[in-house]
Amino acid sequence: MSQIWKDDKVIPVTFVKLGPDEFETAGLEDGKLVAVVGITKGRGFQGVVKRHGFRGGPKTHGQKNRLRAPGSISSTALQRVVPGKKMAGRMGNDRVTIKNLRVVGINKEAGILMLKGAVPGANRGKVEIRI
């Protein structure tokens, strides 16, 4: 991510380097809305605080090692874990589509497309741009 000045405003942009083909800039112009598809950064195995935003337990009142624990996961009568329950697990490395990113500028000589906002994936990762 970076930023540019346009019409006396700071605009957060992401620079996307286009491939060598000519057809890739066809249909792209300033102000057009596009969808960007990419693979998010992999985070590995993460707990519920980072993965789902749980608050965790209290630091005091008799607690010792329950600070980032999920807490109760079900009632005692259910006696099973419901499918889809938010628990610890692998996070990231998923295919994500970000819609309605605005094209701020195109540098055809350098093959760079400037999009307003964030694009999924690591730096220098491959993305798909849908018009």
PyMOL commands that set and color helices and strands:
alter all, ss='L'
color gray80, all
select helices_A, chain A and resi 22-25+48-52
alter helices_A, ss='H'
color red, helices_A
select strands_A, chain A and resi 2-6+9-17+33-39+44-46+89-91+95-107+112-116+128-130
alter strands_A, ss='S'
color yellow, strands_A
deselect
rebuild
show_as cartoon
